[in-house]
Amino acid sequence: MTSSQAILNGDRLALARLLTQVENNSQEGRSSLMELFPHTGKAHLIGVTGAPGTGKSSLVNQLALHYRKNENKRIAIVAIDPSSPFTGGAVLGDRVRMRDLSGDPNVFIRSMASRGSLGGLAQATANVVQVFDAAGFDIVIVETVGAGQSEVDIARLAHTTLVVEAPGLGDDIQAIKAGILEIADILVVNKADRPGVENTEKALKSMLELAHPTERVFKHHGVSMKVEAPKQKPTTAMWIPPIQRTVSTEGTGIPELVNAIGRHVAHLRLSGDWSLRERTRLEVELEALIRDGLMNQFRDSITTQQYEETMESVMQRKISPWEAASTLMNGRKP
Amino acid sequence: MTSSQAILNGDRLALARLLTQVENNSQEGRSSLMELFPHTGKAHLIGVTGAPGTGKSSLVNQLALHYRKNENKRIAIVAIDPSSPFTGGAVLGDRVRMRDLSGDPNVFIRSMASRGSLGGLAQATANVVQVFDAAGFDIVIVETVGAGQSEVDIARLAHTTLVVEAPGLGDDIQAIKAGILEIADILVVNKADRPGVENTEKALKSMLELAHPTERVFKHHGVSMKVEAPKQKPTTAMWIPPIQRTVSTEGTGIPELVNAIGRHVAHLRLSGDWSLRERTRLEVELEALIRDGLMNQFRDSITTQQYEETMESVMQRKISPWEAASTLMNGRKP
């Protein structure tokens, strides 16, 4: 039996092995991904993002528990973990998760560390999500720290994006990050038992009013390939991101949040936005693959000597990086 | 007089205009950059990164004031601003800056918002830094929020990278982000008048001991092009990142921090690491330009119909994005 078949049959060991292969971008991983791709497109992808200290991990934990207990859904959690291996919240969060969710064969948690290269993480995450989708998980939750552009880019590829805030994190943190509000389908004010929750909610509300929803939808579905805009027009029935209060440590507000997520899925299906988001996600992935493929072709087409000589001229400020790029692109073997 | 000449002559209006052109990646911007490039390579680039709430902006402010008053250096500050236009710390920080530094013709502050695309910001920042370098600024400080991979990638391209921490930010925030420690040349514990400063410093020290410095140097200088490793070997005289305490609101510890920065520059010059970092930075920039150039060539080489048909097959799960990428790359016009 091939590993793809094993995964389609629910083999957790084969799944874990493929996830590692896919994260390492190995040849086996790529072949299995290709075999599995026809089986994707069923899972509901939920992105959860927010600043450190908002209690995202514990919220994701509660969501997973709720979906398990009340809807018997199979849940995969992909935690994008920018923390050091030495210390900090992520390890602790994982321990809490292990206690509540471990031993349940219908839950699979995967932590992914930030990679060295810009964009590498986004591609690896897309692939890991595809594997879970093909493996029959109904819901794939991707959790990122929403302070960086790359994390925001990852979160926005979900069908439903939750942006998590919390009261009393101080001015500097409270500042909603660029792009964060416009990618939010649902705003969650977690730690809502803390003082200042009204102010946080009020601030979010006034920002929602400022952020013109029409533009928001266009931006969200911006086709990166820029070959042609999607044919569908933004729907007349607009989705106004609701604000949900939760206290994830106590499970307060989780059923209401799950309800809001359900309403969002219904909206996506009805409006046609579901397939629009699918398309955007696949286009972003396709573009990344093409970019990497072109760069690999390019690397093979120039000699080390060509490259070294050109770099030397740049170092000596004889030619600019711009001129160096065109020299190398024009001078390569056909 | 061309705009490049005006900038070399110290014309602030021409400088501001070119910065906008360069940020917008316009044709004029690119030509001027090419003309200015031979005049670059003199500025000392300082990256300052750290989690929200560590007081980075005020620290950068104090550094700039110190360099102005005591060393008569010309200072440019590039603030990478992930905050929303609606609210938050950045606007406030800018106001504080305006009060202390405005009216000084030898200080230029430029805020840059996060762009939509992954990598776009890194390229724009590199170009803005080049303009300041050519315009004769002695020190260019690039300030980023160090919670995201792209921000880390931007900060690591400096000659000297400061990672800012602060006591009492809570477990989740305290967690040093991946890659953060290994890019730090100097660790700053800001807000050092707060309780818990000893613990923060102790945690940083033990993490420094865990992070093997030999590996650190190799990683920092990882050549992205991967055509050939740099010829220089890591120097035997290792740089151990010092930990500096500051209270930036009061200016405490700033002279000592400036001193540590000076020692780092001396180390870079002596060890040959200065040109090694220059090379890495220019290589990263060259690679980004080539990637974009190849993608543009590619876009011109396929028809809208080819693209749409292929995307349709992907949407219907007939072919995987991987297969679609090779189909499009092989099927294009020569």
Interface residues (C-beta under 8 A of the other chain):
Chain A: R30 L33 M34 F37 P38 H39 T40 G41 A51 P52 G53 D81 P82 S83 S84 P85 F86 T87 G88 G89 A90 L92 A113 S114 R115 G116 S117 L118 G119 L121 A122 V145 A147 G148 Q149 S150 E151 V152 D153 L169 G170 D171 D172 I173 Q174 A175 I176 K177 A178 G179 I180 L181 A203 M207 L210 A211 K219 G222 S224 M225 K226 V227 E228 S275 E278 R279 L282 E283 E285 L286 E287 L289 I290 R291 G293 L294 M295 Q297 F298 R299 I302 T304 Y307 E308 M311 V314 M315 R317 K318 I319 S320 P321 W322 E323 A324 A325 S326 L328 M329
Chain B: R30 L33 M34 F37 P38 H39 T40 G41 A51 P52 G53 D81 P82 S83 S84 P85 F86 T87 G88 G89 A90 L92 A113 S114 R115 G116 S117 L118 G119 L121 A122 V145 A147 G148 Q149 S150 E151 V152 D153 L169 G170 D171 D172 I173 Q174 A175 I176 K177 A178 G179 I180 L181 A203 M207 L210 A211 K219 G222 S224 M225 K226 V227 E228 S275 E278 R279 L282 E283 E285 L286 E287 L289 I290 R291 G293 L294 M295 Q297 F298 R299 I302 T304 Y307 E308 M311 V314 M315 R317 K318 I319 S320 P321 W322 E323 A324 A325 S326 L328 M329
